[in-house]
Amino acid sequence: MAKRNNEHISISDALKEFVETNKLERGLNRINVADAWKDMMGNGVNNYTTAISLKGDTLYVQLSSSVLREELSYGKEKIISMLNENLGKELVKTLILR
C-alpha cells in the first residue's frame, strides 16, 4: 500500500513533482519550445519551418526558405527573448537557423 501523506498539494505542484521525479522536463521543454515557436511565428514562417529541435539550451530550426532564414537571422536575439518570455523561463540561449 502506498504511503499516504496528509499534506494537501495543488494539482500543478503534484504534476511538477511528477515531472521532476520522472525526468520528463527535458521532453516537455522540447514540446513547449516547438509550440512557442509556432504560436509566435504564425503561418507565414511555420509554412517554411521543417524541423525544430532543442538540444541543451540551443534551439535548432530548419527552414525551407533561404530568404526567410536570412531575414530571421537579423532578429535572433529578439526571437530568443520572445521565446523565453513566452515559455516563462530562460530555456533558449542560442538560436541556429538552418
DSSP file with accessible surface (Angstrom, degrees, kcal/mol):
  #  RESIDUE AA STRUCTURE BP1 BP2  ACC     N-H-->O    O-->H-N    N-H-->O    O-->H-N    TCO  KAPPA ALPHA  PHI   PSI    X-CA   Y-CA   Z-CA
    1    1 A M              0   0  236      0, 0.0     3,-0.1     0, 0.0     2,-0.0   0.000 360.0 360.0 360.0 134.8    0.0    0.0    0.0
    2    2 A A        -     0   0   90      1,-0.1     2,-0.3     0, 0.0     0, 0.0  -0.349 360.0-103.7 -66.4 143.8    1.3    3.4   -1.0
    3    3 A K        -     0   0  203      1,-0.1     2,-0.5    -2,-0.0    -1,-0.1  -0.524  37.5-139.6 -68.8 129.5    2.4    5.7    1.9
    4    4 A R        -     0   0  217     -2,-0.3     2,-0.5    -3,-0.1    -1,-0.1  -0.799  10.9-157.4 -98.5 133.2   -0.3    8.3    2.3
    5    5 A N        -     0   0  110     -2,-0.5    -2,-0.0     2,-0.1     0, 0.0  -0.916   9.5-153.1-111.4 127.8    0.6   11.9    3.0
    6    6 A N        +     0   0  141     -2,-0.5     2,-0.2     2,-0.1    -1,-0.1   0.542  62.8 110.5 -78.6  -5.3   -1.9   14.1    4.7
    7    7 A E        -     0   0  137      1,-0.1     2,-0.5     0, 0.0    -2,-0.1  -0.471  66.5-135.1 -69.2 137.8   -0.5   17.3    3.2
    8    8 A H        +     0   0  191     -2,-0.2     2,-0.3     0, 0.0    -2,-0.1  -0.839  28.0 179.1 -94.6 126.9   -2.7   18.9    0.6
    9    9 A I        -     0   0   89     -2,-0.5     2,-0.0     2,-0.0     0, 0.0  -0.949  29.3-106.7-126.5 153.0   -0.9   19.9   -2.5
   10   10 A S     >  -     0   0   53     -2,-0.3     4,-2.4     1,-0.1     5,-0.2  -0.279  28.7-114.5 -72.6 159.6   -2.3   21.6   -5.7
   11   11 A I  H  > S+     0   0  133      1,-0.2     4,-2.9     2,-0.2     5,-0.2   0.915 117.6  53.4 -59.0 -42.8   -2.6   19.6   -8.9
   12   12 A S  H  > S+     0   0   80      1,-0.2     4,-2.5     2,-0.2    -1,-0.2   0.904 110.0  47.1 -64.1 -38.4    0.1   21.9  -10.5
   13   13 A D  H  > S+     0   0   85      2,-0.2     4,-2.5     1,-0.2    -1,-0.2   0.907 112.3  50.2 -66.8 -39.6    2.5   21.1   -7.7
   14   14 A A  H  X S+     0   0   42     -4,-2.4     4,-2.5     2,-0.2    -2,-0.2   0.926 112.5  46.6 -64.0 -43.5    1.8   17.4   -7.9
   15   15 A L  H  X S+     0   0  103     -4,-2.9     4,-2.9     2,-0.2    -2,-0.2   0.917 111.5  51.6 -64.8 -41.7    2.3   17.4  -11.7
   16   16 A K  H  X S+     0   0  128     -4,-2.5     4,-2.6    -5,-0.2     5,-0.2   0.928 111.5  47.0 -60.7 -44.5    5.5   19.4  -11.3
   17   17 A E  H  X S+     0   0  116     -4,-2.5     4,-3.0     1,-0.2     5,-0.2   0.916 112.1  50.7 -63.4 -42.3    6.8   16.9   -8.8
   18   18 A F  H  X S+     0   0  114     -4,-2.5     4,-2.3     2,-0.2    -2,-0.2   0.933 111.2  48.2 -60.6 -47.0    5.8   14.0  -11.0
   19   19 A V  H  <>S+     0   0   22     -4,-2.9     5,-2.4     2,-0.2     6,-0.6   0.933 115.2  44.5 -60.7 -46.6    7.7   15.6  -14.0
   20   20 A E  H ><5S+     0   0   97     -4,-2.6     3,-1.2     1,-0.2    -2,-0.2   0.925 113.3  50.2 -66.0 -42.9   10.8   16.3  -12.0
   21   21 A T  H 3<5S+     0   0   93     -4,-3.0    -1,-0.2     1,-0.3    -2,-0.2   0.878 116.2  42.0 -62.4 -38.2   10.8   12.8  -10.3
   22   22 A N  T 3<5S-     0   0   80     -4,-2.3    -1,-0.3    -5,-0.2    -2,-0.2   0.268 108.1-122.4 -97.0  11.3   10.4   11.1  -13.6
   23   23 A K  T < 5 +     0   0  173     -3,-1.2     4,-0.3    -4,-0.2    -3,-0.2   0.854  68.9 134.4  53.5  42.2   12.9   13.3  -15.5
   24   24 A L     >< +     0   0   76     -5,-2.4     4,-2.3    -6,-0.2     3,-0.3   0.540  39.6  93.5 -94.9  -7.3   10.3   14.3  -18.1
   25   25 A E  H  > S+     0   0   79     -6,-0.6     4,-2.8     1,-0.2     5,-0.2   0.875  80.7  54.0 -58.0 -42.2   11.1   18.0  -18.0
   26   26 A R  H  > S+     0   0  178      1,-0.2     4,-1.9     2,-0.2    -1,-0.2   0.925 111.0  46.2 -59.7 -43.9   13.6   17.9  -20.9
   27   27 A G  H  > S+     0   0   31     -4,-0.3     4,-1.8    -3,-0.3    -1,-0.2   0.908 113.0  49.2 -65.2 -41.1   11.0   16.3  -23.2
   28   28 A L  H  X S+     0   0   70     -4,-2.3     4,-3.0     1,-0.2    -2,-0.2   0.890 107.6  55.2 -66.1 -37.8    8.3   18.7  -22.1
   29   29 A N  H  X S+     0   0   20     -4,-2.8     4,-2.7    -5,-0.2     5,-0.2   0.908 105.9  52.3 -60.5 -41.5   10.7   21.6  -22.8
   30   30 A R  H  X S+     0   0  122     -4,-1.9     4,-1.9     2,-0.2    -1,-0.2   0.915 113.0  43.8 -60.3 -44.3   11.2   20.4  -26.3
   31   31 A I  H  X S+     0   0   95     -4,-1.8     4,-2.5     2,-0.2    -2,-0.2   0.929 113.8  50.5 -67.1 -44.3    7.5   20.3  -27.0
   32   32 A N  H  X S+     0   0   69     -4,-3.0     4,-2.5     1,-0.2    -2,-0.2   0.884 109.9  50.0 -62.7 -39.2    6.9   23.7  -25.3
   33   33 A V  H  X S+     0   0    0     -4,-2.7     4,-2.6     2,-0.2    -1,-0.2   0.931 111.2  48.7 -65.4 -44.3    9.6   25.4  -27.3
   34   34 A A  H  X S+     0   0   17     -4,-1.9     4,-2.3    -5,-0.2    -2,-0.2   0.923 113.3  47.4 -61.9 -42.8    8.2   24.0  -30.6
   35   35 A D  H  X S+     0   0   75     -4,-2.5     4,-2.7     2,-0.2    -1,-0.2   0.907 111.2  51.0 -63.7 -42.0    4.7   25.1  -29.6
   36   36 A A  H  X S+     0   0    2     -4,-2.5     4,-2.7     2,-0.2     5,-0.2   0.914 109.4  50.9 -62.9 -41.7    6.0   28.6  -28.6
   37   37 A W  H  X S+     0   0    0     -4,-2.6     4,-2.7     1,-0.2     5,-0.3   0.953 112.5  46.3 -59.8 -48.9    7.8   28.9  -32.0
   38   38 A K  H  X S+     0   0  106     -4,-2.3     4,-1.4     1,-0.2    -2,-0.2   0.907 115.1  46.4 -62.4 -43.0    4.6   28.0  -33.9
   39   39 A D  H  < S+     0   0  122     -4,-2.7    -1,-0.2     1,-0.2    -2,-0.2   0.916 118.1  42.2 -63.7 -44.6    2.5   30.4  -31.8
   40   40 A M  H  < S+     0   0   47     -4,-2.7    -2,-0.2    -5,-0.2    -1,-0.2   0.876 116.2  44.6 -72.3 -41.2    4.9   33.2  -32.1
   41   41 A M  H  X S-     0   0   34     -4,-2.7     4,-0.8    -5,-0.2     3,-0.2   0.719  92.2-153.4 -83.8 -25.0    5.9   33.0  -35.7
   42   42 A G  H  X  -     0   0   29     -4,-1.4     4,-2.5    -5,-0.3     3,-0.5   0.033  42.0 -53.7  74.6 175.1    2.5   32.5  -37.3
   43   43 A N  H  > S+     0   0  129      1,-0.2     4,-2.4     2,-0.2     5,-0.2   0.823 126.7  65.8 -61.2 -36.1    1.6   30.7  -40.5
   44   44 A G  H  4 S+     0   0   54      1,-0.2     4,-0.3    -3,-0.2    -1,-0.2   0.930 115.3  28.1 -53.8 -48.7    4.0   32.7  -42.7
   45   45 A V  H >X S+     0   0   19     -4,-0.8     3,-1.6    -3,-0.5     4,-0.6   0.882 116.4  60.6 -81.7 -38.5    7.1   31.3  -41.0
   46   46 A N  H >< S+     0   0   34     -4,-2.5     3,-0.8     1,-0.3    -2,-0.2   0.827  95.4  62.7 -60.9 -32.2    5.5   28.0  -40.0
   47   47 A N  T 3< S+     0   0  124     -4,-2.4    -1,-0.3     1,-0.2    -2,-0.2   0.757 111.2  39.1 -62.9 -24.2    4.9   27.1  -43.6
   48   48 A Y  T <4 S+     0   0  114     -3,-1.6    16,-2.8    -4,-0.3     2,-0.6   0.396  91.9 101.9-105.1  -0.4    8.6   27.2  -44.2
   49   49 A T  E <<  +A   63   0A  26     -3,-0.8    14,-0.2    -4,-0.6     3,-0.1  -0.767  39.0 169.6 -87.7 118.1    9.6   25.6  -40.9
   50   50 A T  E     +     0   0A  93     12,-2.8     2,-0.3    -2,-0.6    13,-0.2   0.707  63.1   8.9-102.4 -24.3   10.5   21.9  -41.5
   51   51 A A  E     -A   62   0A  48     11,-1.2    11,-3.2     2,-0.0     2,-0.4  -0.978  52.2-169.8-157.8 144.4   12.1   20.9  -38.1
   52   52 A I  E     +A   61   0A  40     -2,-0.3     2,-0.3     9,-0.2     9,-0.2  -0.996  16.7 167.8-133.8 126.7   12.5   22.3  -34.6
   53   53 A S  E     -A   60   0A  42      7,-2.6     7,-3.4    -2,-0.4     2,-0.5  -0.998  23.2-149.9-143.9 142.5   14.8   20.7  -32.0
   54   54 A L  E     +A   59   0A  11     -2,-0.3     2,-0.5     5,-0.2     5,-0.2  -0.940  15.0 178.3-109.6 121.2   16.1   21.8  -28.7
   55   55 A K  E >   -A   58   0A 118      3,-2.8     3,-2.0    -2,-0.5     2,-0.3  -0.964  67.6 -46.1-124.7 110.8   19.5   20.4  -27.6
   56   56 A G  T 3  S-     0   0   71     -2,-0.5     0, 0.0     1,-0.3     0, 0.0  -0.507 122.3 -27.9  65.8-122.5   20.6   21.7  -24.2
   57   57 A D  T 3  S+     0   0   68     -2,-0.3    36,-3.3    35,-0.1    37,-1.8   0.132 118.6 100.0-110.1  20.3   20.0   25.4  -24.4
   58   58 A T  E <   -Ab  55  94A  22     -3,-2.0    -3,-2.8    35,-0.2     2,-0.5  -0.925  58.5-153.8-109.3 127.5   20.4   25.6  -28.2
   59   59 A L  E     -Ab  54  95A   0     35,-3.0    37,-3.1    -2,-0.5     2,-0.5  -0.882   6.7-161.0-101.8 122.9   17.3   25.7  -30.5
   60   60 A Y  E     -Ab  53  96A  54     -7,-3.4    -7,-2.6    -2,-0.5     2,-0.5  -0.924   8.0-174.3-104.0 125.0   17.8   24.4  -34.0
   61   61 A V  E     -Ab  52  97A   0     35,-2.8    37,-3.0    -2,-0.5     2,-0.5  -0.982  11.6-152.9-123.9 121.9   15.2   25.5  -36.5
   62   62 A Q  E     -A   51   0A  81    -11,-3.2   -12,-2.8    -2,-0.5   -11,-1.2  -0.833  15.7-171.6 -94.1 125.6   15.3   24.1  -40.1
   63   63 A L  E     -A   49   0A   5     35,-2.8   -14,-0.2    -2,-0.5   -17,-0.1  -0.946  24.4-150.7-120.8 141.8   13.7   26.4  -42.7
   64   64 A S  S    S+     0   0   79    -16,-2.8     2,-0.5    -2,-0.4   -15,-0.1   0.479  82.0  72.4 -88.7  -0.5   13.0   25.5  -46.3
   65   65 A S     >  -     0   0   25    -17,-0.4     4,-2.3     1,-0.1     5,-0.1  -0.948  58.4-166.3-119.8 118.4   13.5   29.2  -47.5
   66   66 A S  H  > S+     0   0   76     -2,-0.5     4,-2.4     2,-0.2     5,-0.2   0.853  93.8  55.5 -68.7 -31.6   17.0   30.7  -47.6
   67   67 A V  H  > S+     0   0  104      2,-0.2     4,-2.4     1,-0.2    -1,-0.2   0.943 110.2  44.4 -65.3 -45.8   15.5   34.1  -47.9
   68   68 A L  H  > S+     0   0   30      2,-0.2     4,-3.1     1,-0.2     5,-0.3   0.915 111.4  53.8 -65.0 -41.3   13.4   33.7  -44.7
   69   69 A R  H  X S+     0   0   75     -4,-2.3     4,-1.8     1,-0.2    -2,-0.2   0.934 110.7  46.5 -58.7 -45.6   16.4   32.2  -42.9
   70   70 A E  H  X S+     0   0  105     -4,-2.4     4,-0.8     2,-0.2    -1,-0.2   0.932 113.1  49.7 -61.7 -45.4   18.5   35.3  -43.8
   71   71 A E  H >< S+     0   0  127     -4,-2.4     3,-0.8     1,-0.2     4,-0.4   0.926 113.2  45.2 -60.0 -48.0   15.6   37.6  -42.8
   72   72 A L  H >< S+     0   0   24     -4,-3.1     3,-1.4     1,-0.2    -1,-0.2   0.791  99.4  70.7 -69.1 -28.1   15.2   35.9  -39.4
   73   73 A S  H >< S+     0   0   40     -4,-1.8     3,-1.0     1,-0.3    -1,-0.2   0.802  91.1  60.6 -62.3 -26.3   18.9   35.8  -38.7
   74   74 A Y  T << S+     0   0  174     -3,-0.8    -1,-0.3    -4,-0.8     3,-0.2   0.758 109.5  41.8 -71.1 -23.1   18.9   39.6  -38.2
   75   75 A G  T <> S+     0   0   29     -3,-1.4     4,-2.7    -4,-0.4    -1,-0.2   0.088  73.8 123.7-112.2  24.1   16.4   39.2  -35.3
   76   76 A K  H <> S+     0   0   69     -3,-1.0     4,-2.7     1,-0.2     5,-0.2   0.889  75.3  49.5 -52.8 -47.9   17.9   36.2  -33.5
   77   77 A E  H  > S+     0   0  146      1,-0.2     4,-2.4     2,-0.2    -1,-0.2   0.912 113.1  46.9 -60.8 -43.0   18.3   38.0  -30.1
   78   78 A K  H  > S+     0   0  141      2,-0.2     4,-2.5     1,-0.2    -1,-0.2   0.917 111.9  50.7 -65.7 -41.8   14.8   39.3  -30.2
   79   79 A I  H  X S+     0   0   13     -4,-2.7     4,-2.7     2,-0.2    -2,-0.2   0.932 110.5  50.1 -61.3 -44.8   13.4   35.9  -31.2
   80   80 A I  H  X S+     0   0   13     -4,-2.7     4,-2.6    -5,-0.2    12,-0.2   0.941 112.5  45.9 -60.1 -47.4   15.3   34.2  -28.3
   81   81 A S  H  X S+     0   0   64     -4,-2.4     4,-2.3     1,-0.2    -1,-0.2   0.902 113.4  49.6 -67.0 -36.1   14.0   36.8  -25.7
   82   82 A M  H  X S+     0   0   74     -4,-2.5     4,-2.6     2,-0.2    -1,-0.2   0.911 111.5  49.2 -67.2 -40.8   10.4   36.5  -27.1
   83   83 A L  H  X S+     0   0    0     -4,-2.7     4,-2.3     2,-0.2    -2,-0.2   0.945 112.7  46.8 -61.6 -49.0   10.6   32.6  -26.9
   84   84 A N  H  X>S+     0   0    3     -4,-2.6     5,-1.3     2,-0.2     4,-1.3   0.881 112.5  50.1 -62.8 -38.0   11.9   32.7  -23.3
   85   85 A E  H  <5S+     0   0  162     -4,-2.3     3,-0.4    -5,-0.2    -1,-0.2   0.932 110.9  49.4 -64.7 -43.3    9.2   35.2  -22.3
   86   86 A N  H  <5S+     0   0   84     -4,-2.6    -2,-0.2     1,-0.2    -1,-0.2   0.881 114.4  45.5 -61.4 -37.6    6.5   33.0  -23.9
   87   87 A L  H  <5S-     0   0   33     -4,-2.3    -1,-0.2     2,-0.2    -2,-0.2   0.646 105.5-129.3 -82.1 -17.7    7.9   30.0  -22.1
   88   88 A G  T  <5S+     0   0   68     -4,-1.3     2,-0.3    -3,-0.4    -3,-0.2   0.637  79.2  65.6  77.6  12.6    8.2   31.8  -18.7
   89   89 A K  S   <S-     0   0   81     -5,-1.3     2,-1.7    -6,-0.2     3,-0.3  -0.986  93.5 -96.9-159.8 158.1   11.8   30.7  -18.3
   90   90 A E        +     0   0  142     -2,-0.3     3,-0.1     1,-0.2    -9,-0.1  -0.597  64.9 138.1 -78.4  87.2   15.3   31.1  -19.8
   91   91 A L        +     0   0   24     -2,-1.7     2,-0.5     1,-0.2    -1,-0.2   0.803  55.4  55.5-101.0 -38.8   15.3   27.9  -21.8
   92   92 A V        +     0   0    1     -3,-0.3   -34,-0.2   -12,-0.2    -1,-0.2  -0.871  45.1 159.0-105.2 125.2   16.9   29.1  -25.1
   93   93 A K  S    S+     0   0  118    -36,-3.3     2,-0.4    -2,-0.5   -35,-0.2   0.653  70.7  34.3-109.5 -29.8   20.3   30.8  -25.1
   94   94 A T  E     -b   58   0A  60    -37,-1.8   -35,-3.0   -14,-0.1     2,-0.5  -0.985  62.2-158.8-131.7 139.9   21.3   30.2  -28.8
   95   95 A L  E     -b   59   0A   3     -2,-0.4     2,-0.6   -37,-0.2   -35,-0.2  -0.978   7.2-170.2-120.1 122.1   19.2   30.0  -32.0
   96   96 A I  E     -b   60   0A  59    -37,-3.1   -35,-2.8    -2,-0.5     2,-0.5  -0.966   5.8-160.9-113.8 120.1   20.6   28.2  -35.0
   97   97 A L  E      b   61   0A  22     -2,-0.6   -35,-0.2   -37,-0.2   -37,-0.1  -0.875 360.0 360.0-101.0 128.1   18.7   28.6  -38.2
   98   98 A R              0   0  112    -37,-3.0   -35,-2.8    -2,-0.5   -29,-0.0  -0.869 360.0 360.0-116.6 360.0   19.5   26.0  -40.9
